[in-house]
């Protein structure tokens, strides 16, 4: 596809046509008189398209269809589900350019950040297509005594999984979690953010093209207050990515209903730069860890603690590199940072910077909007000498704003890292021996060494999630799939009951069982 790089012109015809097709797709099953939700192109502030504003009745209808479809889907052999996901993997890669275009025009992000999403979808689809047959196979387990009990554990799908995803990574967070839930035999009813519905809709289209049965995946567009709440009140398990405040509200609903809940929430992610760090070798990784996706990323770094011995050198090099970042709107791969997603995001970022600057923070670079580039552009900003009363010291900005602080030791830096209610992601830049000694005391779900967040996020075989108010449960790894299942134990008692023969006196039985348990410990036959 040839791309039009000027955003004061109409979208490429092919992209505009496909978006219109997705709009029609979104209307299926929805009454034609539903009000419209307008989707904006952040690069220009102009209308991109629209989807219907669904009602609670629409959500109820989606769950009715999903429950009927799930009963058949759960009986589909796991290997057949894997084949569908492998086809989806291939379709994602063959439609890469279209997916990149849609993600960019919905969010305003640069093309490299959009590519992160496309690759993440493909990796997760391939990974769970490969590992699910083993993960979901019945597993032989030990009984109380060898030979006497034959025990297997099965994984049963939850039923219909509800998913509520945010606007910042609408491809990754819109479909990667759903992939695992579908692979486990569940149906999914998903609500994308109102600002970015097309990314999930195109992924749903590709999944159906890959062979996913109709109605196993339902996409319902609308407000969080109506659609999101209705999903939480009906699903058998809820997957949510978003703010801590909203996560707590949804958690209360799940708690009252006694259903499972997985949430990745907010973060105020720290980076430690130790005196033995190779500054120039890892500078690009440090900058990317802070400013990928214009800083609109749950795991991006917002605060940096630098040991005194290299504070001046690091701060100067880091600030210079941030100041050189190429901002812009368009599909050009050379653009390093795109737009913020909306007027609300721009206002939020600007308010945090002004709140810090007013009482004395020093702006080392950035600190201003760039309306010459587009309505929601804001320069990547580095602050120093941030007063303790400034809100951005403890609150998540969710934008391209970082503050740097001098510390005497790594231990002091770790204490500052942990001085927050959040615990999502963290980073340590240091020589290997120093770096590997630091992570255990850091209270965060992931710690990246000489990297911002990509190393842990890209480790798809390992679980990733938050501590404290940054979330609960995990995505990725085995748990990223098995959390969507209920473990069921099936045990057959053989030879004799564990209570022993009826005629055997209980005192004698107690002595025999105690002796067997002691023998099992010594011989390690009983684990």
C-alpha positions as CSV (number, residue, x, y, z in Angstrom):
1,X,0.0,0.0,0.0
2,X,1.3,3.5,-0.8
3,X,0.9,5.8,2.0
4,X,-0.1,9.5,2.0
5,X,2.1,11.1,4.5
6,X,0.3,14.5,4.7
7,X,-2.6,14.2,7.2
8,X,-4.4,17.3,5.9
9,X,-5.4,15.1,3.0
10,X,-8.0,12.3,3.0
11,X,-6.9,8.8,4.1
12,X,-5.7,6.4,1.4
13,X,-8.7,5.0,-0.4
14,X,-7.9,1.4,0.5
15,X,-7.7,2.2,4.2
16,X,-10.8,4.4,4.2
17,X,-12.7,1.6,2.4
18,X,-11.6,-1.0,4.9
19,X,-12.6,1.2,7.8
20,X,-16.0,1.7,6.3
21,X,-16.3,-2.1,6.0
22,X,-15.5,-2.5,9.7
23,X,-18.1,0.1,10.6
24,X,-20.7,-2.0,8.8
25,X,-19.3,-5.1,10.6
26,X,-19.7,-3.3,14.0
27,X,-23.4,-2.7,13.3
28,X,-24.3,-6.4,12.9
29,X,-26.6,-7.5,15.6
30,X,-27.2,-3.9,16.7
31,X,-30.4,-1.9,16.1
32,X,-29.8,0.6,13.3
33,X,-31.2,3.5,15.3
34,X,-28.4,3.3,17.9
35,X,-26.5,6.6,18.3
36,X,-23.1,6.8,16.8
37,X,-19.7,7.0,18.5
38,X,-17.4,9.1,16.5
39,X,-13.8,7.9,16.2
40,X,-11.2,10.7,15.8
41,X,-7.9,10.7,14.0
42,X,-5.4,12.2,16.5
43,X,-3.0,13.3,13.8
44,X,-5.6,15.8,12.5
45,X,-8.4,16.0,15.1
46,X,-10.8,15.1,12.3
47,X,-13.4,12.3,12.1
48,X,-12.0,8.9,11.2
49,X,-15.3,6.9,11.3
50,X,-18.0,5.7,13.7
51,X,-19.3,2.7,15.5
52,X,-22.7,2.2,17.3
53,X,-23.3,3.1,20.9
54,X,-24.5,-0.2,22.3
55,X,-26.9,-0.7,25.2
56,X,-27.1,-3.2,28.0
57,X,-29.6,-5.1,25.9
58,X,-27.0,-5.4,23.2
59,X,-24.5,-6.8,25.7
60,X,-27.1,-9.3,26.9
61,X,-27.7,-10.4,23.3
62,X,-24.0,-10.8,22.8
63,X,-23.6,-13.0,25.8
64,X,-26.6,-15.2,24.7
65,X,-24.9,-15.8,21.4
66,X,-21.5,-16.3,23.0
67,X,-22.8,-18.9,25.5
68,X,-24.4,-20.9,22.7
69,X,-21.3,-20.8,20.6
70,X,-19.0,-21.6,23.5
71,X,-20.6,-24.9,24.2
72,X,-19.6,-26.1,20.8
73,X,-16.2,-24.4,20.8
74,X,-15.2,-26.1,24.1
75,X,-15.8,-29.4,22.5
76,X,-13.5,-28.5,19.6
77,X,-10.2,-30.4,20.0
78,X,-7.4,-28.3,21.2
79,X,-5.3,-29.1,18.1
80,X,-8.0,-27.8,15.9
81,X,-8.1,-24.5,17.9
82,X,-4.3,-24.4,17.4
83,X,-4.6,-24.6,13.7
84,X,-7.0,-21.6,13.7
85,X,-4.5,-19.6,15.7
86,X,-1.6,-20.5,13.4
87,X,-3.7,-19.3,10.4
88,X,-4.4,-16.1,12.4
89,X,-0.7,-15.7,13.0
90,X,0.0,-15.8,9.3
91,X,-2.9,-13.4,8.5
92,X,-1.6,-10.9,11.0
93,X,1.8,-10.9,9.3
94,X,0.4,-10.8,5.8
95,X,-1.9,-7.9,6.7
96,X,0.9,-6.1,8.7
97,X,0.7,-2.8,6.8
98,X,-3.0,-2.5,7.1
99,X,-2.8,-3.2,10.9
100,X,-0.1,-0.6,11.3
101,X,-2.1,2.0,9.4
102,X,-5.2,1.4,11.5
103,X,-3.3,1.5,14.8
104,X,-1.6,4.7,13.8
105,X,-4.7,6.6,12.7
106,X,-6.7,5.6,15.7
107,X,-4.0,6.4,18.3
108,X,-1.6,8.9,16.7
109,X,1.4,6.7,17.6
110,X,4.5,6.4,15.4
111,X,5.0,3.4,13.1
112,X,7.6,1.6,15.2
113,X,5.2,1.6,18.2
114,X,2.5,0.3,16.0
115,X,4.8,-2.5,14.8
116,X,5.4,-3.5,18.5
117,X,1.6,-4.3,18.6
118,X,1.5,-6.3,15.4
119,X,4.5,-8.4,16.4
120,X,3.1,-9.0,19.9
121,X,-0.2,-10.4,18.4
122,X,1.7,-12.7,16.1
123,X,4.0,-13.9,18.9
124,X,1.2,-14.6,21.3
125,X,-0.9,-16.4,18.7
126,X,2.1,-18.6,17.8
127,X,3.1,-19.3,21.4
128,X,-0.3,-20.4,22.7
129,X,-1.0,-22.4,19.5
130,X,2.2,-24.3,20.3
131,X,1.9,-24.6,24.1
132,X,-1.8,-25.0,24.7
133,X,-2.1,-28.7,23.7
134,X,0.3,-29.6,26.4
135,X,-1.0,-27.1,29.0
136,X,-4.6,-28.2,28.6
137,X,-3.9,-31.9,28.5
138,X,-5.0,-33.9,31.5
139,X,-2.0,-34.3,33.9
140,X,-1.3,-37.3,36.1
141,X,-1.0,-36.3,39.8
142,X,0.1,-38.1,43.0
143,X,-2.5,-39.5,45.3
144,X,-2.1,-39.8,49.1
145,X,-0.5,-43.3,48.6
146,X,1.2,-44.6,45.4
147,X,-1.0,-47.1,43.4
148,X,-4.0,-46.7,45.7
149,X,-5.3,-43.6,43.9
150,X,-5.3,-42.7,40.2
151,X,-5.6,-38.9,39.9
152,X,-5.7,-36.5,37.0
153,X,-6.1,-32.8,36.8
154,X,-8.2,-31.3,33.9
155,X,-8.5,-27.7,32.8
156,X,-12.1,-26.7,32.0
157,X,-12.8,-23.4,30.2
158,X,-14.5,-20.7,32.4
159,X,-17.2,-20.1,29.9
160,X,-17.6,-16.6,28.5
161,X,-14.7,-14.3,29.3
162,X,-15.4,-10.6,29.4
163,X,-12.6,-8.3,28.2
164,X,-12.3,-4.5,28.6
165,X,-9.3,-3.0,26.8
166,X,-7.8,0.5,26.6
167,X,-7.0,2.9,23.8
168,X,-3.2,3.1,24.1
169,X,-2.4,-0.4,22.6
170,X,-5.6,-1.3,20.9
171,X,-4.2,-4.2,18.9
172,X,-2.1,-5.8,21.6
173,X,-4.5,-5.3,24.5
174,X,-7.5,-5.7,22.3
175,X,-6.8,-9.2,21.0
176,X,-3.7,-10.9,22.7
177,X,-5.5,-11.6,25.9
178,X,-8.5,-12.8,24.0
179,X,-6.3,-15.2,22.1
180,X,-5.3,-17.0,25.3
181,X,-9.0,-17.1,26.5
182,X,-10.2,-18.5,23.1
183,X,-7.4,-21.1,23.0
184,X,-8.5,-22.3,26.4
185,X,-12.0,-23.1,25.0
186,X,-13.8,-19.9,26.1
187,X,-16.0,-17.5,24.2
188,X,-15.1,-13.8,24.6
189,X,-17.2,-10.7,24.7
190,X,-14.9,-7.8,24.3
191,X,-15.3,-4.0,24.7
192,X,-12.6,-1.9,23.0
193,X,-12.1,1.7,24.1
194,X,-14.5,4.0,22.4
195,X,-11.6,6.0,20.8
196,X,-10.0,2.9,19.2
197,X,-12.6,0.3,18.1
198,X,-11.3,-0.4,14.6
199,X,-8.1,-2.2,15.8
200,X,-10.1,-4.9,17.6
201,X,-12.6,-5.1,14.8
202,X,-10.0,-5.8,12.2
203,X,-8.4,-8.5,14.4
204,X,-11.8,-10.1,14.9
205,X,-12.3,-10.1,11.2
206,X,-8.9,-11.8,10.7
207,X,-9.8,-14.4,13.4
208,X,-13.0,-15.3,11.7
209,X,-11.1,-15.5,8.4
210,X,-8.7,-17.9,10.0
211,X,-11.7,-20.2,10.9
212,X,-12.9,-19.0,14.3
213,X,-16.6,-20.0,14.5
214,X,-19.2,-17.2,14.4
215,X,-20.2,-15.8,17.7
216,X,-17.3,-17.2,19.7
217,X,-15.8,-13.7,19.7
218,X,-18.3,-10.8,20.2
219,X,-17.2,-7.2,20.0
220,X,-19.5,-4.7,21.6
221,X,-18.8,-1.0,21.2
222,X,-20.0,1.7,23.6
223,X,-19.3,3.5,26.9
224,X,-17.4,1.9,29.8
225,X,-20.2,2.9,32.2
226,X,-22.8,1.0,30.2
227,X,-21.1,-1.6,28.2
228,X,-18.2,-2.3,30.5
229,X,-20.4,-2.6,33.6
230,X,-22.8,-4.9,31.7
231,X,-19.9,-7.2,30.7
232,X,-18.6,-7.3,34.3
233,X,-22.0,-8.2,35.5
234,X,-22.4,-11.1,33.1
235,X,-19.1,-12.7,32.3
236,X,-17.6,-15.8,34.0
237,X,-14.1,-14.2,34.2
238,X,-13.0,-10.6,33.6
239,X,-9.8,-9.3,32.0
240,X,-9.3,-5.6,32.4
241,X,-6.5,-3.2,31.4
242,X,-6.8,0.4,32.5
243,X,-6.6,2.7,35.5
244,X,-6.3,1.6,39.1
245,X,-9.5,3.6,40.0
246,X,-11.6,1.8,37.4
247,X,-9.9,-1.5,38.2
248,X,-11.1,-1.2,41.8
249,X,-14.7,-0.6,40.8
250,X,-14.7,-3.6,38.5
251,X,-12.9,-5.7,41.1
252,X,-15.8,-5.0,43.5
253,X,-18.3,-6.3,40.9
254,X,-16.3,-9.4,40.4
255,X,-15.8,-9.9,44.1
256,X,-19.6,-9.7,44.7
257,X,-20.1,-12.3,42.0
258,X,-17.3,-14.5,43.1
259,X,-15.8,-14.7,39.6
260,X,-12.1,-14.6,38.6
261,X,-10.5,-11.3,37.7
262,X,-7.3,-10.3,36.0
263,X,-6.2,-6.7,35.9
264,X,-3.2,-4.7,34.7
265,X,-3.6,-1.3,36.2
266,X,-1.5,1.9,36.7
267,X,2.1,2.4,37.3
268,X,4.7,4.9,38.3
269,X,7.6,3.0,36.9
270,X,11.2,3.8,38.1
271,X,14.6,3.4,36.5
272,X,17.8,3.1,38.5
273,X,21.1,4.1,36.8
274,X,24.1,2.8,38.8
275,X,27.6,4.3,38.8
276,X,28.9,1.4,36.7
277,X,26.3,1.7,34.0
278,X,27.6,2.0,30.4
279,X,25.7,5.2,29.6
280,X,26.3,5.5,25.9
281,X,25.8,1.8,25.1
282,X,22.4,1.7,26.7
283,X,21.2,5.3,26.1
284,X,18.8,4.4,23.3
285,X,17.2,1.6,25.4
286,X,16.7,4.0,28.3
287,X,15.0,6.7,26.1
288,X,12.8,4.1,24.4
289,X,11.8,2.7,27.8
290,X,10.5,6.2,28.7
291,X,9.0,7.5,25.4
292,X,7.7,4.5,23.4
293,X,4.2,5.3,22.3
294,X,4.7,8.9,23.4
295,X,4.9,7.6,27.0
296,X,1.3,6.4,26.9
297,X,2.2,2.9,28.1
298,X,1.4,1.2,31.4
299,X,5.0,-0.1,31.7
300,X,6.9,3.0,30.5
301,X,9.4,4.7,32.8
302,X,8.4,8.0,34.4
303,X,11.1,8.5,37.1
304,X,14.9,8.0,37.0
305,X,17.2,7.7,40.0
306,X,20.9,8.2,39.1
307,X,23.8,7.6,41.4
308,X,25.7,10.8,42.3
309,X,29.0,9.7,40.6
310,X,27.5,9.8,37.1
311,X,24.5,12.0,37.6
312,X,25.8,14.9,35.5
313,X,27.1,12.8,32.7
314,X,23.9,10.7,32.4
315,X,21.6,13.7,32.7
316,X,23.4,15.6,30.0
317,X,23.5,12.6,27.6
318,X,19.9,11.6,28.3
319,X,18.6,15.1,27.9
320,X,20.5,15.6,24.6
321,X,19.1,12.3,23.2
322,X,15.5,13.2,24.2
323,X,15.8,16.7,22.7
324,X,16.9,15.1,19.4
325,X,13.9,12.8,19.1
326,X,12.1,13.3,15.8
327,X,8.4,14.1,16.3
328,X,5.9,13.9,13.5
329,X,2.6,12.7,12.1
330,X,2.5,10.0,9.5
331,X,3.5,6.6,8.3
332,X,7.2,7.4,7.9
333,X,9.4,4.8,9.8
334,X,11.9,7.6,10.6
335,X,9.5,9.3,13.0
336,X,10.5,8.4,16.5
337,X,7.5,9.8,18.4
338,X,4.0,10.5,17.4
339,X,1.0,12.4,18.9
340,X,-0.8,12.1,22.1
341,X,-4.1,10.3,21.7
342,X,-6.6,13.1,22.5
343,X,-7.2,16.6,23.9
344,X,-7.8,15.0,27.3
345,X,-4.3,13.5,27.2
346,X,-2.7,16.7,26.1
347,X,-4.5,18.7,28.9
348,X,-3.4,16.0,31.5
349,X,0.3,16.1,30.4
350,X,0.4,19.9,30.3
351,X,-1.2,20.1,33.8
352,X,1.4,17.8,35.3
353,X,4.3,19.7,33.8
354,X,2.9,23.1,34.9
355,X,2.2,21.8,38.4
356,X,5.8,20.8,38.7
357,X,7.3,23.8,37.0
358,X,5.4,26.3,39.1
359,X,7.0,25.5,42.5
360,X,10.5,25.3,41.0
361,X,11.1,22.2,38.8
362,X,13.7,22.7,36.1
363,X,12.7,21.8,32.5
364,X,15.8,20.3,30.9
365,X,14.1,19.8,27.6
366,X,10.6,19.9,26.1
367,X,7.8,21.2,28.2
368,X,5.5,22.6,25.6
369,X,2.8,21.6,23.1
370,X,3.5,21.5,19.4
371,X,0.3,22.6,17.5
372,X,2.4,23.1,14.4
373,X,2.7,19.3,14.1
374,X,-0.9,18.4,15.0
375,X,-3.6,19.2,17.6
376,X,-2.3,16.9,20.4
377,X,1.5,16.9,20.0
378,X,3.6,17.5,23.1
379,X,7.4,17.6,23.2
380,X,9.1,14.8,25.2
381,X,10.0,16.4,28.5
382,X,12.7,15.9,31.0
383,X,12.5,17.5,34.4
384,X,15.0,17.9,37.3
385,X,14.7,19.4,40.9
386,X,11.1,18.4,41.1
387,X,9.6,19.5,44.4
388,X,8.1,16.9,46.7
389,X,4.7,18.5,46.5
390,X,4.5,18.1,42.7
391,X,1.8,15.6,41.7
392,X,4.0,13.9,39.1
393,X,6.4,12.6,41.7
394,X,3.8,10.1,42.8
395,X,1.0,10.1,40.2
396,X,1.0,8.4,36.8
397,X,1.3,11.0,34.0
398,X,0.9,8.6,31.1
399,X,2.7,10.8,28.7
400,X,6.2,11.8,27.5
401,X,7.3,13.3,30.9
402,X,10.2,12.0,32.9
403,X,11.9,13.4,36.0
404,X,15.5,12.7,37.1
405,X,16.7,12.6,40.6
406,X,20.2,12.3,42.2
407,X,20.8,9.5,44.8
408,X,23.8,8.5,46.8
409,X,23.5,4.8,46.4
410,X,21.6,2.0,44.7
411,X,20.0,1.1,48.0
412,X,18.6,4.6,48.3
413,X,17.3,4.4,44.8
414,X,15.5,1.1,45.6
415,X,13.9,2.7,48.6
416,X,12.6,5.5,46.4
417,X,11.4,3.0,43.8
418,X,9.3,1.2,46.5
419,X,7.9,4.4,48.0
420,X,4.7,4.2,46.0
421,X,1.4,2.3,45.9
422,X,2.3,1.1,42.4
423,X,4.4,-1.9,41.5
424,X,4.1,-2.6,37.8
425,X,7.5,-2.3,36.0
426,X,11.0,-1.1,36.8
427,X,14.4,-0.9,35.2
428,X,18.1,-1.1,36.3
429,X,20.9,0.1,34.2
430,X,24.2,-1.1,35.6
431,X,27.0,-3.6,35.2
432,X,25.6,-7.2,35.3
433,X,26.8,-8.0,38.9
434,X,25.3,-4.8,40.2
435,X,22.1,-5.1,38.2
436,X,21.3,-8.7,39.1
437,X,21.7,-7.9,42.8
438,X,19.2,-5.1,42.7
439,X,15.9,-6.7,41.3
440,X,14.8,-8.9,44.3
441,X,14.2,-5.9,46.7
442,X,12.4,-3.9,44.0
443,X,8.6,-4.2,44.5
444,X,7.5,-4.5,40.9
445,X,6.1,-7.3,38.7
446,X,8.9,-7.0,36.3
447,X,12.5,-5.7,36.5
448,X,14.4,-5.1,33.2
449,X,18.2,-5.0,33.2
450,X,19.8,-2.5,30.8
451,X,16.4,-2.2,29.1
452,X,13.2,-0.2,29.8
453,X,10.4,-2.7,29.4
454,X,10.9,-4.7,26.2
455,X,12.9,-7.5,27.7
456,X,10.3,-8.5,30.2
457,X,7.3,-7.8,28.0
458,X,8.9,-9.7,25.1
459,X,9.5,-12.8,27.3
460,X,6.2,-14.2,26.3
461,X,6.9,-17.5,28.1
462,X,7.1,-15.8,31.4
463,X,4.2,-14.2,33.4
464,X,4.0,-10.5,33.6
465,X,1.7,-8.4,35.9
466,X,1.7,-5.9,38.7
467,X,2.2,-5.9,42.5
468,X,0.3,-3.6,45.0
469,X,-2.2,-1.3,43.2
470,X,-0.8,-2.1,39.8
471,X,-2.9,-5.2,39.3
472,X,-3.6,-8.8,40.0
473,X,-3.0,-12.1,38.1
474,X,-0.7,-12.2,35.0
475,X,-0.7,-12.3,31.3
476,X,1.8,-14.2,29.2
477,X,3.4,-17.5,30.2
478,X,1.4,-20.5,31.2
479,X,-0.7,-18.5,33.7
480,X,-1.8,-16.2,30.8
481,X,-3.8,-19.2,29.5
482,X,-4.6,-21.3,32.5
483,X,-6.1,-18.4,34.4
484,X,-9.0,-18.7,31.9
485,X,-9.7,-22.3,33.1
486,X,-11.0,-24.0,36.2
487,X,-8.8,-26.9,37.5
488,X,-10.8,-30.0,38.0
489,X,-9.4,-33.1,39.9
490,X,-10.7,-36.5,39.0
491,X,-9.5,-39.3,41.3
492,X,-10.2,-43.0,41.3
493,X,-9.7,-45.0,44.5
494,X,-8.3,-48.5,43.9
495,X,-7.4,-51.6,45.9
496,X,-8.8,-50.2,49.1
497,X,-10.3,-47.1,50.6
498,X,-7.8,-44.6,52.1
499,X,-9.6,-45.1,55.4
500,X,-8.4,-48.7,55.4
501,X,-10.4,-52.0,55.6
502,X,-13.5,-51.7,57.7
503,X,-12.4,-54.5,60.0
504,X,-9.0,-53.0,60.7
505,X,-9.0,-51.3,64.2
506,X,-8.7,-47.5,63.9
507,X,-5.7,-47.5,66.3
508,X,-3.8,-50.0,64.2
509,X,-4.7,-48.1,61.0
510,X,-3.4,-44.9,62.5
511,X,-0.1,-46.6,63.3
512,X,0.2,-48.2,59.8
513,X,-0.5,-44.9,58.0
514,X,1.9,-42.9,60.2
515,X,4.6,-45.5,59.5
516,X,3.9,-45.4,55.7
517,X,4.1,-41.6,55.7
518,X,7.5,-41.7,57.6
519,X,8.8,-44.2,55.1
520,X,7.6,-42.1,52.2
521,X,9.5,-39.1,53.5
522,X,12.7,-41.1,53.9
523,X,12.4,-42.9,50.5
524,X,11.0,-39.8,48.8
525,X,8.3,-42.0,47.3
526,X,5.7,-39.5,48.6
527,X,6.5,-36.0,47.4
